[in-house]
Amino acid sequence: MNTQPLPAVSAGWGTADITPTRTSELYGQYYQRVATGIRDRLGVTALSLEQRCEDKKCGQALLISCDQAMINRGLVDEVREKLRITIPDFDPSRLVINAIHTHNAPAAYDSLKWWKHDPALLSLEEYRAMLVDALASAATTAWKSRAPAQIGAAVGFASVGHCRRPLYQDGSAEMYGPTNRPDFIGMEGGQDDTIGVFGIWSDKGALTGLIVNVTCPSQVMEGTYVVTADMFGEMRRRLQERFGKNVNVLCQVGAAGDQAPRDLTLPPKAGPTYWDEAGLVELGGRLAQAVEEALPRAQAARQATTLVRHEVCRPRLPLRTVSVQQYARATAELAALIAREPADDTAPESAYARFVSRTREREKQPVPGPFDDKNDDFVLMRNLEAVVQRFHAQRQAADYQAELHVMRIGDTAISTSPFELYLDYGLRIRSRSPAALTLHTELCCDDAGYLPTARAVAAGGYGALVANGLIGPEGGQLLVESILEGIRGLFSTT
């Protein structure tokens, strides 16, 4: 057993602004939204960590939180290439970029784009270049500013995230489905009120920054038309008012693919609807208070010689497959939907035009969201097309190589995945981990869609369909086992 004292840990911070420089589209819904203003600035926050042992880099990581809906692998690779030049002593495979899943930021790559882009607006290419530069700049600053640090972790609690999939008597589920139906029997999944908090202090005892992990995406304002980092932006603002504007706040979303910042069993008859700014302010404040309450415990646990380790896992996860019967049924249903379109129109363009028109009408009603109907003909066409496409694609490729990160910081473990990972997977990881506290971060280093549970796949509905992600429950359990194997490896030796 190694009894040699651990060397000190060094940490550094970097930030950059990624607020669009001119009017832009907002990404996250199935229809076009053009920003009408800016509620708060978008940014990236980078934290570097390193621990050297016997002249070797035993622990090295660059964590970046980004006020985006998603981050894809191509974008991460672009940033890594820049870092090979700007910080050659850093291993770029140890770069971890996560999105907070705000639905009120521009897109940096082409995804759900079913409308014609207006050339007068900020283009994808312009924003992507700006984002890559900002990410690389923040990472470089964080790495070059490394200094001796003390780190402590603790948990707080705040009721923020809730399951967003009501279940009905026939066994079906519907994202944001009504809960006042006579056949509503409960919510499909649970919720996790745990708020993970890391405090990072200088060797002189000054608080330099926080990592805050919340099992809920930052998307209160998802149906609105303003640029905002949502409730995480509000939380950051309040924490910096409390602890100082130079205190950095790095936000992570836990396993929250089936979670949303609103309790669907409490109809918004009074008070915040959690679809608007009032709800954003309340939840941002609730999160800030939870962090403030947890921070003294993290401070009491802080150490300058905390063990820091970081490994990258790249398991091959099986694609969610489509059977011959599912393919035949989808082909027939798609043909029937197309046949219902007017003879002088082209599907799905005509269906999309109706979908947008209906959405705009719902936006005018004095009710909270969602405004886009996931059971509309247009969405059903897209879902069926995805089944057909997957059937052909699975003949060419049988799996997806995921990039997963596992880190040990003292007695705490952090794991990552590129999915909108359903809560149950995060609970499996946390419950079986040897760490005193295990925090998962989703939406990291790629955009691989939802990863639903077997229960969700059986119930159907948005978020559990073939169209919504690459991997199914079988791959989800393999992901859990891969992460746990990695964590156990980090905790098997000191």
C-alpha positions, 0 to 999 in steps of 0.5 A: 500500500502506497503511504507516500503523501499525495502531491497538491492539486492545481486548478485554473478557471477560464470564461468566455461570452458566447451570446449571439452578436446579431439576431439569431434562431434559437435551437431546441423546438421543432419549429423556427424561433427567431430571438426577439431579445437577450434576457441574460448573456450566454457563456462558457466556463472552464475548469482545469485540474491537474495533479502531478506524481513523480514527474508524470501527469497522474490526474488531468482534466479540463471541464467546460460547461457551455450554455447550449442545447447540445454539443456534437463530437465534431465541434469537440474535435475542433476545440481539441485540435486548437488546444494541441497548439495553444496548450501542448502540455495538455492531453486533449482527450481529457477535454470534457465539454457539456451542454446545459440544454437551454432551448434559448441559444443559437445552434452551432451545427445542423440538426432539426432544421426543417425550415429555410434559414433566413440569410439575414440572421446569424448563420450556423457557420458564423456561430460555430466559429465563434463558439469554437474560438470561445471554448478554446480560449476559455480552456487555454486560459483555465489551463495556463492559470493553474495554481495550487488549490483545495477542493471539497464536495458536498450535496444540497437538495432542491426540488427542481426536476420532475418526470415529464412523462405521464402514464395512462391506463392503456400503458402509454406515456406522453411527454408533457401529457395532461394529468387531468385525464381520467385514465392518468395513473401516475408518472413514469419515473421519479425525480432526484432532488440532489444538488452536487456541489464542488467548491474550489479554493485557492491555497490561501483559502479564497473561493475561486469557483463552484461545480454545480450538478443538477438533475434537470435541464435548464429549460424553463423558458423553452417555448419563448423567444429570448436568449437566456441561459435559463435557470442556470444563468439566474443561479450563477447571477445570484451566486456571484452576487453572494460570493463575488463576481470573480467566483466561477460557476460551472453547471452540469446536468445530471441524468435527466432525459425524462426530467423537466423543471415543472411538476405536471401533477400541479396544474398552474392555476396560480403562481409560476407556471415554470414556462416563463421568466417568473418560474426561471427566477424562482428555480434559479433562486432555489438552486442558489440557496441549495448551493449556499447551504451545501457550501459550508459542508464542502468547505469543511471537507476541502483538501489540498492533496485530494486524489485526482484521476481521470480515465476515458472509456470508449465502449461500443454500444449496440444501436437500437434496432428495427425489426422487419415487422416494425419496418413494414408497419412504419412504411405502410403508416408513412405511406398512409400519412403522405396519401392524406396530403393534398394532391398539389402539395409535397409531404412532409413540407405541407404537413410542416406548414400546418404544424407551424400554423397550429403551433403559432395559434397555440402560442397566442392562447393564455396557457403555458407550453408546450405549444408544439404537438408531438402527435401532429402528422408532421412529427408522426411522419418524421418518427416513421421516417426515422424507423425506415432509415434505422432499418437500412442503417443497421445493416451498415453499422451495428453499434455506436462508439460512445465517449465516456469519462470517469473522474475521481476527485477525492472520495467523489466520482464524476461520470459522463455520457453523450446522451439525454440519459433517463434518470434511472440510469443515473440512479443505477450508477450512483447506487452501485458506485464505490465512491462516497458521492457519484455525480453523472453529467449528460450531454457531454462531448457528443449529441447521441439523443435520448437513452430511454429505459425499457419501461419508457420504450414499452410506453412509447411517446416522445423521448422513447422512440427510435427517432429520438436516439441511437441507443436503447435499453440494452445499450443503456445497461452496457453504458452503466456497466462500463462507467461502473467498471471505470469508477471501480478502477479509479477507486481500487488503488490510492 
